[in-house]
């Protein structure tokens, strides 16, 4: 590879996250390369433990990654629970808790509040149609925050708008759900429940990939190359990891504009990296990523 080609190429990672990685349900990493205006999937990697995830975060840069979990909590919750008024400080506070203690904190906060005002969404959640990062049940994104955000802080990666760490290792928050729904609307495309898996969801996954390949140059500013076999996974972990990689690549191309962060970014809450955020024509639903 020529020196100029190396200069124009950056490693891009997309990570489909889970709060309890295992052999059955690992974290899935889509390893990609962005060369100029072309993103190519090079391999998929399962991570079965958080130790493997921590090792990945320490991989020397330059690289950029997008990960599918909420990096922050709503300002209203942070202030209401009495946490420090800075992302790194309240994430460090979270890291000093164990899972039962974190659960107890969230439940105690909700118990004291009236119905309809127990779980708060961030500004970016409202725009993206994603659920509250306080959510413990159904899709337990609160536990994903609990397991993910402190590890980002400990790894000293840079989280644009939230934390200035190693400038060669950049991490942004992804949300494949909004990318998928901007491409094919509200159609269901995944399930971990065997009874709900079928031909319709497989077709939806294939349509997402086809639409992504067709629309990526206009929507994200680069072409996407990935095999159709990525759609074979009924849980769509591989496809979601690819969608996160697309969001990471888009953020990288906006790096001179704070990686695409909104001008009104709340540095306490964080933000989701995707140009679909805020588009009035986008079809948005609650975050359905399996945890």
Phi and psi in degrees as GROMACS dihedral restraints (atoms count N, CA, C in turn):
[ dihedral_restraints ]
;  ai    aj    ak    al  type     phi  dphi    fc
    3     4     5     6     1   -71.4    20    10
    4     5     6     7     1   161.2    20    10
    6     7     8     9     1   -60.9    20    10
    7     8     9    10     1   -37.2    20    10
    9    10    11    12     1   -66.1    20    10
   10    11    12    13     1   -39.4    20    10
   12    13    14    15     1   -64.0    20    10
   13    14    15    16     1   -40.2    20    10
   15    16    17    18     1   -62.5    20    10
   16    17    18    19     1   -41.9    20    10
   18    19    20    21     1   -61.6    20    10
   19    20    21    22     1   -34.0    20    10
   21    22    23    24     1   -88.8    20    10
   22    23    24    25     1     1.2    20    10
   24    25    26    27     1  -112.7    20    10
   25    26    27    28     1   136.5    20    10
   27    28    29    30     1  -133.8    20    10
   28    29    30    31     1   143.9    20    10
   30    31    32    33     1   -75.6    20    10
   31    32    33    34     1   133.4    20    10
   33    34    35    36     1  -126.1    20    10
   34    35    36    37     1   131.2    20    10
   36    37    38    39     1  -119.7    20    10
   37    38    39    40     1   139.6    20    10
   39    40    41    42     1  -121.2    20    10
   40    41    42    43     1   129.1    20    10
   42    43    44    45     1  -124.2    20    10
   43    44    45    46     1   117.9    20    10
   45    46    47    48     1   -84.7    20    10
   46    47    48    49     1   115.1    20    10
   48    49    50    51     1   -96.3    20    10
   49    50    51    52     1   156.8    20    10
   51    52    53    54     1  -145.3    20    10
   52    53    54    55     1   149.8    20    10
   54    55    56    57     1   -80.3    20    10
   55    56    57    58     1   -12.3    20    10
   57    58    59    60     1  -140.4    20    10
   58    59    60    61     1    76.0    20    10
   60    61    62    63     1   -63.6    20    10
   61    62    63    64     1   144.3    20    10
   63    64    65    66     1  -156.5    20    10
   64    65    66    67     1   177.5    20    10
   66    67    68    69     1   -63.0    20    10
   67    68    69    70     1   -35.3    20    10
   69    70    71    72     1   -75.4    20    10
   70    71    72    73     1   -37.1    20    10
   72    73    74    75     1  -135.2    20    10
   73    74    75    76     1    79.8    20    10
   75    76    77    78     1   -81.5    20    10
   76    77    78    79     1   166.3    20    10
   78    79    80    81     1   -69.7    20    10
   79    80    81    82     1   141.3    20    10
   81    82    83    84     1  -116.3    20    10
   82    83    84    85     1   127.1    20    10
   84    85    86    87     1  -110.4    20    10
   85    86    87    88     1   124.2    20    10
   87    88    89    90     1   -95.8    20    10
   88    89    90    91     1   110.2    20    10
   90    91    92    93     1   -87.7    20    10
   91    92    93    94     1   123.6    20    10
   93    94    95    96     1  -132.4    20    10
   94    95    96    97     1   164.4    20    10
   96    97    98    99     1  -125.8    20    10
   97    98    99   100     1   132.0    20    10
   99   100   101   102     1  -105.5    20    10
  100   101   102   103     1   112.9    20    10
  102   103   104   105     1  -117.4    20    10
  103   104   105   106     1   110.2    20    10
  105   106   107   108     1    61.1    20    10
  106   107   108   109     1  -117.4    20    10
  108   109   110   111     1  -111.7    20    10
  109   110   111   112     1    39.5    20    10
  111   112   113   114     1  -139.0    20    10
  112   113   114   115     1   124.2    20    10
  114   115   116   117     1  -107.4    20    10
  115   116   117   118     1   126.4    20    10
  117   118   119   120     1  -126.0    20    10
  118   119   120   121     1   128.3    20    10
  120   121   122   123     1   -74.2    20    10
  121   122   123   124     1   125.6    20    10
  123   124   125   126     1  -103.0    20    10
  124   125   126   127     1   -33.9    20    10
  126   127   128   129     1  -167.8    20    10
  127   128   129   130     1   162.9    20    10
  129   130   131   132     1  -115.0    20    10
  130   131   132   133     1   138.5    20    10
  132   133   134   135     1  -132.3    20    10
  133   134   135   136     1   124.7    20    10
  135   136   137   138     1   -86.1    20    10
  136   137   138   139     1   140.4    20    10
  138   139   140   141     1  -116.3    20    10
  139   140   141   142     1   117.6    20    10
  141   142   143   144     1   -92.5    20    10
  142   143   144   145     1   -11.9    20    10
  144   145   146   147     1  -139.0    20    10
  145   146   147   148     1   160.4    20    10
  147   148   149   150     1   -70.3    20    10
  148   149   150   151     1   -24.8    20    10
  150   151   152   153     1   -61.5    20    10
  151   152   153   154     1   -40.1    20    10
  153   154   155   156     1   -65.8    20    10
  154   155   156   157     1   -37.9    20    10
  156   157   158   159     1   -63.9    20    10
  157   158   159   160     1   -44.3    20    10
  159   160   161   162     1   -62.1    20    10
  160   161   162   163     1   -38.6    20    10
  162   163   164   165     1   -63.9    20    10
  163   164   165   166     1   -41.5    20    10
  165   166   167   168     1   -60.6    20    10
  166   167   168   169     1   -40.7    20    10
  168   169   170   171     1   -63.7    20    10
  169   170   171   172     1   -26.1    20    10
  171   172   173   174     1   -88.1    20    10
  172   173   174   175     1    -1.9    20    10
  174   175   176   177     1   -59.0    20    10
  175   176   177   178     1   130.1    20    10
  177   178   179   180     1   -58.6    20    10
  178   179   180   181     1   143.1    20    10
  180   181   182   183     1   -86.3    20    10
  181   182   183   184     1  -172.9    20    10
  183   184   185   186     1   -84.5    20    10
  184   185   186   187     1   137.0    20    10
  186   187   188   189     1  -154.1    20    10
  187   188   189   190     1   161.0    20    10
  189   190   191   192     1  -132.6    20    10
  190   191   192   193     1   142.2    20    10
  192   193   194   195     1  -134.2    20    10
  193   194   195   196     1   148.4    20    10
  195   196   197   198     1  -118.8    20    10
  196   197   198   199     1   135.3    20    10
  198   199   200   201     1  -127.3    20    10
  199   200   201   202     1   138.7    20    10
  201   202   203   204     1   -90.5    20    10
  202   203   204   205     1    72.2    20    10
  204   205   206   207     1  -156.9    20    10
  205   206   207   208     1   156.0    20    10
  207   208   209   210     1   -71.6    20    10
  208   209   210   211     1   125.1    20    10
  210   211   212   213     1   -78.7    20    10
  211   212   213   214     1   -21.2    20    10
  213   214   215   216     1  -139.2    20    10
  214   215   216   217     1   178.4    20    10
  216   217   218   219     1  -114.4    20    10
  217   218   219   220     1   163.2    20    10
  219   220   221   222     1   -65.3    20    10
  220   221   222   223     1   141.1    20    10
  222   223   224   225     1   -54.0    20    10
  223   224   225   226     1   -39.1    20    10
  225   226   227   228     1   -62.0    20    10
  226   227   228   229     1   -38.9    20    10
  228   229   230   231     1   -70.9    20    10
  229   230   231   232     1   -46.1    20    10
  231   232   233   234     1   -56.6    20    10
  232   233   234   235     1   -45.8    20    10
  234   235   236   237     1   -70.7    20    10
  235   236   237   238     1   -38.8    20    10
  237   238   239   240     1   -67.3    20    10
  238   239   240   241     1   -31.9    20    10
  240   241   242   243     1   -91.2    20    10
  241   242   243   244     1    -5.2    20    10
  243   244   245   246     1    81.3    20    10
  244   245   246   247     1    23.6    20    10
  246   247   248   249     1   -76.6    20    10
  247   248   249   250     1   161.0    20    10
  249   250   251   252     1   -59.5    20    10
  250   251   252   253     1   151.6    20    10
  252   253   254   255     1   -90.7    20    10
  253   254   255   256     1    43.4    20    10
  255   256   257   258     1  -150.2    20    10
  256   257   258   259     1   140.6    20    10
  258   259   260   261     1   -54.7    20    10
  259   260   261   262     1   -53.4    20    10
  261   262   263   264     1   -59.9    20    10
  262   263   264   265     1   -35.4    20    10
  264   265   266   267     1   -72.7    20    10
  265   266   267   268     1   -42.0    20    10
  267   268   269   270     1   -77.0    20    10
  268   269   270   271     1   -26.8    20    10
  270   271   272   273     1   -68.3    20    10
  271   272   273   274     1   -37.8    20    10
  273   274   275   276     1   -64.2    20    10
  274   275   276   277     1   -35.9    20    10
  276   277   278   279     1   -63.3    20    10
  277   278   279   280     1   -42.8    20    10
  279   280   281   282     1   -60.0    20    10
  280   281   282   283     1   -40.4    20    10
  282   283   284   285     1   -64.1    20    10
  283   284   285   286     1   -21.2    20    10
  285   286   287   288     1   -82.9    20    10
  286   287   288   289     1    -5.8    20    10
  288   289   290   291     1   -94.9    20    10
  289   290   291   292     1   158.1    20    10
  291   292   293   294     1   -99.0    20    10
  292   293   294   295     1   175.7    20    10
  294   295   296   297     1   -59.2    20    10
  295   296   297   298     1   -48.5    20    10
  297   298   299   300     1   -59.2    20    10
  298   299   300   301     1   -38.9    20    10
  300   301   302   303     1   -66.1    20    10
  301   302   303   304     1   -38.6    20    10
  303   304   305   306     1   -66.7    20    10
  304   305   306   307     1   -44.3    20    10
  306   307   308   309     1   -58.5    20    10
  307   308   309   310     1   -45.7    20    10
  309   310   311   312     1   -61.6    20    10
  310   311   312   313     1   -40.0    20    10
  312   313   314   315     1   -60.3    20    10
  313   314   315   316     1   -46.8    20    10
  315   316   317   318     1   -65.8    20    10
  316   317   318   319     1   -42.9    20    10
  318   319   320   321     1   -66.2    20    10
  319   320   321   322     1   -40.3    20    10
  321   322   323   324     1   -63.9    20    10
  322   323   324   325     1   -40.7    20    10
  324   325   326   327     1   -62.2    20    10
  325   326   327   328     1   -44.9    20    10
  327   328   329   330     1   -66.8    20    10
  328   329   330   331     1   -38.1    20    10
  330   331   332   333     1   -60.8    20    10
  331   332   333   334     1   -29.9    20    10
  333   334   335   336     1   -87.9    20    10
  334   335   336   337     1     0.6    20    10
  336   337   338   339     1  -113.0    20    10
  337   338   339   340     1   154.9    20    10
  339   340   341   342     1   -72.1    20    10
  340   341   342   343     1   158.9    20    10
  342   343   344   345     1   -56.5    20    10
  343   344   345   346     1   138.7    20    10
  345   346   347   348     1    87.6    20    10
  346   347   348   349     1    -4.8    20    10
  348   349   350   351     1  -136.9    20    10
  349   350   351   352     1    37.4    20    10
  351   352   353   354     1  -100.5    20    10
  352   353   354   355     1   -33.2    20    10
  354   355   356   357     1  -124.4    20    10
  355   356   357   358     1   129.1    20    10
  357   358   359   360     1  -107.9    20    10
  358   359   360   361     1   147.5    20    10
  360   361   362   363     1  -104.8    20    10
  361   362   363   364     1   150.6    20    10
  363   364   365   366     1   -76.5    20    10
  364   365   366   367     1   165.9    20    10
  366   367   368   369     1   -58.7    20    10
  367   368   369   370     1   -39.7    20    10
  369   370   371   372     1   -69.2    20    10
  370   371   372   373     1   -29.7    20    10
  372   373   374   375     1   -67.2    20    10
  373   374   375   376     1   -39.4    20    10
  375   376   377   378     1   -62.9    20    10
  376   377   378   379     1   -44.4    20    10
  378   379   380   381     1   -67.9    20    10
  379   380   381   382     1   -36.3    20    10
  381   382   383   384     1   -90.3    20    10
  382   383   384   385     1   -12.8    20    10
  384   385   386   387     1    77.3    20    10
  385   386   387   388     1    23.1    20    10
  387   388   389   390     1   -94.2    20    10
  388   389   390   391     1   160.4    20    10
  390   391   392   393     1   -81.4    20    10
  391   392   393   394     1   170.8    20    10
  393   394   395   396     1   -63.8    20    10
  394   395   396   397     1   135.6    20    10
  396   397   398   399     1   -70.4    20    10
  397   398   399   400     1     2.0    20    10
  399   400   401   402     1   -87.4    20    10
  400   401   402   403     1    -5.9    20    10
  402   403   404   405     1   -66.9    20    10
  403   404   405   406     1   123.1    20    10
  405   406   407   408     1  -102.1    20    10
  406   407   408   409     1   -22.3    20    10
  408   409   410   411     1  -119.3    20    10
  409   410   411   412     1   160.4    20    10
  411   412   413   414     1    78.3    20    10
  412   413   414   415     1   -97.7    20    10
  414   415   416   417     1  -105.2    20    10
  415   416   417   418     1   100.9    20    10
  417   418   419   420     1   -78.5    20    10
  418   419   420   421     1    67.9    20    10
  420   421   422   423     1   -65.2    20    10
  421   422   423   424     1   -23.2    20    10
  423   424   425   426     1   -60.9    20    10
  424   425   426   427     1   -40.6    20    10
  426   427   428   429     1   -71.0    20    10
  427   428   429   430     1   -29.4    20    10
  429   430   431   432     1   -67.1    20    10
  430   431   432   433     1   -42.3    20    10
  432   433   434   435     1   -60.0    20    10
  433   434   435   436     1   -46.1    20    10
  435   436   437   438     1   -59.4    20    10
  436   437   438   439     1   -40.4    20    10
  438   439   440   441     1   -84.6    20    10
  439   440   441   442     1   -29.5    20    10
  441   442   443   444     1   -90.5    20    10
  442   443   444   445     1   -51.3    20    10
  444   445   446   447     1   -60.4    20    10
  445   446   447   448     1   -46.3    20    10
  447   448   449   450     1   -61.2    20    10
  448   449   450   451     1   -30.5    20    10
  450   451   452   453     1   -72.0    20    10
  451   452   453   454     1   -33.3    20    10
  453   454   455   456     1   -64.2    20    10
  454   455   456   457     1   -44.2    20    10
  456   457   458   459     1   -64.0    20    10
  457   458   459   460     1   -44.7    20    10
  459   460   461   462     1   -64.2    20    10
  460   461   462   463     1   -32.0    20    10
  462   463   464   465     1   -79.3    20    10
  463   464   465   466     1   -10.4    20    10
  465   466   467   468     1    57.1    20    10
  466   467   468   469     1    39.8    20    10
  468   469   470   471     1   -78.0    20    10
  469   470   471   472     1   162.8    20    10
  471   472   473   474     1   -87.9    20    10
  472   473   474   475     1   126.7    20    10
  474   475   476   477     1  -113.4    20    10
  475   476   477   478     1   100.7    20    10
  477   478   479   480     1   -51.2    20    10
  478   479   480   481     1   128.7    20    10
  480   481   482   483     1    86.1    20    10
  481   482   483   484     1   -13.6    20    10
  483   484   485   486     1  -120.3    20    10
  484   485   486   487     1   -41.1    20    10
  486   487   488   489     1  -153.0    20    10
  487   488   489   490     1   130.4    20    10
  489   490   491   492     1   -98.2    20    10
  490   491   492   493     1   100.7    20    10
  492   493   494   495     1  -113.8    20    10
  493   494   495   496     1  -137.6    20    10
  495   496   497   498     1   -64.7    20    10
  496   497   498   499     1   119.3    20    10
  498   499   500   501     1   -70.5    20    10
  499   500   501   502     1   -10.8    20    10
  501   502   503   504     1   -92.7    20    10
  502   503   504   505     1    -8.7    20    10
  504   505   506   507     1  -125.1    20    10
  505   506   507   508     1   104.9    20    10
  507   508   509   510     1  -112.6    20    10
  508   509   510   511     1   135.0    20    10
  510   511   512   513     1  -130.3    20    10
  511   512   513   514     1   129.7    20    10
  513   514   515   516     1  -122.1    20    10
  514   515   516   517     1   159.2    20    10
  516   517   518   519     1   -82.3    20    10
  517   518   519   520     1   125.0    20    10
  519   520   521   522     1  -104.0    20    10
  520   521   522   523     1   164.9    20    10
  522   523   524   525     1  -153.8    20    10
  523   524   525   526     1    92.2    20    10
  525   526   527   528     1   -61.1    20    10
  526   527   528   529     1   -25.4    20    10
  528   529   530   531     1   -57.4    20    10
  529   530   531   532     1   -42.4    20    10
  531   532   533   534     1   -71.3    20    10
  532   533   534   535     1   -35.7    20    10
  534   535   536   537     1   -63.8    20    10
  535   536   537   538     1   -45.8    20    10
  537   538   539   540     1   -61.2    20    10
  538   539   540   541     1   -42.8    20    10
  540   541   542   543     1   -77.3    20    10
  541   542   543   544     1   -23.6    20    10
  543   544   545   546     1   -72.1    20    10
  544   545   546   547     1   -21.7    20    10
  546   547   548   549     1   -90.8    20    10
  547   548   549   550     1   -41.7    20    10
  549   550   551   552     1  -130.5    20    10
  550   551   552   553     1     7.4    20    10
  552   553   554   555     1    79.9    20    10
  553   554   555   556     1  -148.9    20    10
  555   556   557   558     1   -86.0    20    10
  556   557   558   559     1     7.8    20    10
  558   559   560   561     1   -62.1    20    10
  559   560   561   562     1   137.0    20    10
  561   562   563   564     1   -72.1    20    10
  562   563   564   565     1   132.3    20    10
  564   565   566   567     1  -128.1    20    10
  565   566   567   568     1     3.2    20    10
  567   568   569   570     1  -160.3    20    10
  568   569   570   571     1   158.0    20    10
  570   571   572   573     1  -168.1    20    10
  571   572   573   574     1   142.5    20    10
  573   574   575   576     1   -89.6    20    10
  574   575   576   577     1    -5.4    20    10
  576   577   578   579     1   -89.6    20    10
  577   578   579   580     1   113.9    20    10
  579   580   581   582     1   -55.1    20    10
  580   581   582   583     1   -34.0    20    10
  582   583   584   585     1   -66.1    20    10
  583   584   585   586     1   -23.8    20    10
  585   586   587   588     1   -98.1    20    10
  586   587   588   589     1    -6.0    20    10
  588   589   590   591     1   -81.3    20    10
  589   590   591   592     1   142.1    20    10
  591   592   593   594     1  -176.1    20    10
  592   593   594   595     1  -170.8    20    10
  594   595   596   597     1   -63.7    20    10
  595   596   597   598     1   -35.1    20    10
  597   598   599   600     1   -64.7    20    10
  598   599   600   601     1   -41.5    20    10
  600   601   602   603     1   -69.7    20    10
  601   602   603   604     1   -37.4    20    10
  603   604   605   606     1   -61.4    20    10
  604   605   606   607     1   -43.5    20    10
  606   607   608   609     1   -61.6    20    10
  607   608   609   610     1   -40.2    20    10
  609   610   611   612     1   -63.3    20    10
  610   611   612   613     1   -41.5    20    10
  612   613   614   615     1   -63.6    20    10
  613   614   615   616     1   -42.7    20    10
  615   616   617   618     1   -63.6    20    10
  616   617   618   619     1   -37.3    20    10
  618   619   620   621     1   -68.3    20    10
  619   620   621   622     1   -35.1    20    10
  621   622   623   624     1   -61.4    20    10
  622   623   624   625     1   -47.9    20    10
  624   625   626   627     1   -63.8    20    10
  625   626   627   628     1   -44.3    20    10
  627   628   629   630     1   -61.4    20    10
  628   629   630   631     1   -45.0    20    10
  630   631   632   633     1   -66.4    20    10
  631   632   633   634     1   -37.0    20    10
  633   634   635   636     1   -62.5    20    10
  634   635   636   637     1   -48.1    20    10
  636   637   638   639     1   -61.8    20    10
  637   638   639   640     1   -38.3    20    10
  639   640   641   642     1   -74.0    20    10
  640   641   642   643     1   -41.4    20    10
  642   643   644   645     1   -96.6    20    10
  643   644   645   646     1   -14.9    20    10
  645   646   647   648     1   -55.2    20    10
  646   647   648   649     1   -41.1    20    10
  648   649   650   651     1   -58.4    20    10
  649   650   651   652     1   -36.7    20    10
  651   652   653   654     1   -84.4    20    10
  652   653   654   655     1   -41.4    20    10
  654   655   656   657     1   -77.4    20    10
  655   656   657   658     1   -42.0    20    10
  657   658   659   660     1  -111.6    20    10
  658   659   660   661     1   -18.0    20    10
  660   661   662   663     1    95.1    20    10
  661   662   663   664     1    12.0    20    10
  663   664   665   666     1  -155.9    20    10
  664   665   666   667     1   162.5    20    10
  666   667   668   669     1   -85.3    20    10
  667   668   669   670     1   157.9    20    10
  669   670   671   672     1  -125.7    20    10
  670   671   672   673     1   131.1    20    10
  672   673   674   675     1  -121.9    20    10
  673   674   675   676     1   118.6    20    10
  675   676   677   678     1  -155.5    20    10
  676   677   678   679     1   147.8    20    10
  678   679   680   681     1   -75.5    20    10
  679   680   681   682     1   151.1    20    10
  681   682   683   684     1   -65.0    20    10
  682   683   684   685     1   -21.5    20    10
  684   685   686   687     1   -62.3    20    10
  685   686   687   688     1   -16.6    20    10
  687   688   689   690     1   -65.0    20    10
  688   689   690   691     1   -17.8    20    10
  690   691   692   693     1   -84.8    20    10
  691   692   693   694     1    -6.7    20    10
  693   694   695   696     1   -70.5    20    10
  694   695   696   697     1   -23.4    20    10
  696   697   698   699     1   -72.1    20    10
  697   698   699   700     1   113.7    20    10
  699   700   701   702     1   -61.6    20    10
  700   701   702   703     1   -29.6    20    10
  702   703   704   705     1   -79.7    20    10
  703   704   705   706     1    -8.7    20    10
  705   706   707   708     1    61.7    20    10
  706   707   708   709     1    21.5    20    10
  708   709   710   711     1   -61.7    20    10
  709   710   711   712     1   -39.4    20    10
  711   712   713   714     1   -69.0    20    10
  712   713   714   715     1   -43.7    20    10
  714   715   716   717     1   -64.7    20    10
  715   716   717   718     1   -41.9    20    10
  717   718   719   720     1   -63.1    20    10
  718   719   720   721     1   -38.0    20    10
  720   721   722   723     1   -63.0    20    10
  721   722   723   724     1   -40.1    20    10
  723   724   725   726     1   -63.7    20    10
  724   725   726   727     1   -43.3    20    10
  726   727   728   729     1   -61.5    20    10
  727   728   729   730     1   -37.3    20    10
  729   730   731   732     1   -64.1    20    10
  730   731   732   733     1   -40.5    20    10
  732   733   734   735     1   -61.9    20    10
  733   734   735   736     1   -38.7    20    10
  735   736   737   738     1   -61.6    20    10
  736   737   738   739     1   -42.8    20    10
  738   739   740   741     1   -65.1    20    10
  739   740   741   742     1   -37.9    20    10
  741   742   743   744     1   -65.3    20    10
  742   743   744   745     1   -42.7    20    10
  744   745   746   747     1   -63.9    20    10
  745   746   747   748     1   -39.9    20    10
  747   748   749   750     1   -60.9    20    10
  748   749   750   751     1   -43.5    20    10
  750   751   752   753     1   -62.8    20    10
  751   752   753   754     1   -40.0    20    10
  753   754   755   756     1   -60.8    20    10
  754   755   756   757     1   -40.4    20    10
  756   757   758   759     1   -71.2    20    10
  757   758   759   760     1   -14.1    20    10
  759   760   761   762     1  -102.8    20    10
  760   761   762   763     1    17.1    20    10
  762   763   764   765     1   -61.4    20    10
  763   764   765   766     1   -26.8    20    10
  765   766   767   768     1   -82.3    20    10
  766   767   768   769     1    -4.5    20    10
  768   769   770   771     1  -118.9    20    10
  769   770   771   772     1    48.8    20    10
  771   772   773   774     1    55.0    20    10
  772   773   774   775     1    39.0    20    10
  774   775   776   777     1    60.9    20    10
  775   776   777   778     1    23.3    20    10
  777   778   779   780     1    86.7    20    10
  778   779   780   781     1     6.7    20    10
  780   781   782   783     1   -61.7    20    10
  781   782   783   784     1   143.9    20    10
  783   784   785   786     1   -66.8    20    10
  784   785   786   787     1   151.1    20    10
  786   787   788   789     1   -61.6    20    10
  787   788   789   790     1   -30.7    20    10
  789   790   791   792     1   -97.4    20    10
  790   791   792   793     1    27.1    20    10
  792   793   794   795     1   -54.0    20    10
  793   794   795   796     1   131.4    20    10
  795   796   797   798     1   -92.1    20    10
  796   797   798   799     1   108.7    20    10
  798   799   800   801     1   -68.3    20    10
  799   800   801   802     1    -7.4    20    10
  801   802   803   804     1   -85.1    20    10
  802   803   804   805     1   -29.0    20    10
  804   805   806   807     1   -98.3    20    10
  805   806   807   808     1   -40.5    20    10
  807   808   809   810     1    95.6    20    10
  808   809   810   811     1  -177.1    20    10
  810   811   812   813     1  -155.6    20    10
  811   812   813   814     1   157.2    20    10
  813   814   815   816     1  -100.9    20    10
  814   815   816   817     1   131.7    20    10
  816   817   818   819     1   -89.9    20    10
  817   818   819   820     1   100.6    20    10
  819   820   821   822     1  -168.0    20    10
  820   821   822   823     1   134.4    20    10
  822   823   824   825     1   -67.4    20    10
  823   824   825   826     1   -13.5    20    10
  825   826   827   828     1   -72.0    20    10
  826   827   828   829     1   -21.2    20    10
  828   829   830   831     1   -57.5    20    10
  829   830   831   832     1   124.6    20    10
  831   832   833   834     1    87.7    20    10
  832   833   834   835     1    -6.3    20    10
  834   835   836   837     1   -70.4    20    10
  835   836   837   838     1   122.8    20    10
  837   838   839   840     1   -63.2    20    10
  838   839   840   841     1   -25.4    20    10
  840   841   842   843     1   -85.3    20    10
  841   842   843   844     1    -9.7    20    10
  843   844   845   846     1   -68.0    20    10
  844   845   846   847     1   141.6    20    10
  846   847   848   849     1   -97.1    20    10
  847   848   849   850     1   112.4    20    10
  849   850   851   852     1  -114.7    20    10
  850   851   852   853     1   140.1    20    10
  852   853   854   855     1  -136.8    20    10
  853   854   855   856     1   174.4    20    10
  855   856   857   858     1   -64.6    20    10
  856   857   858   859     1   153.0    20    10
  858   859   860   861     1   -58.5    20    10
  859   860   861   862     1   124.4    20    10
  861   862   863   864     1  -117.3    20    10
  862   863   864   865     1    11.3    20    10
  864   865   866   867     1   -60.3    20    10
  865   866   867   868     1   134.7    20    10
  867   868   869   870     1   -69.5    20    10
  868   869   870   871     1   136.9    20    10
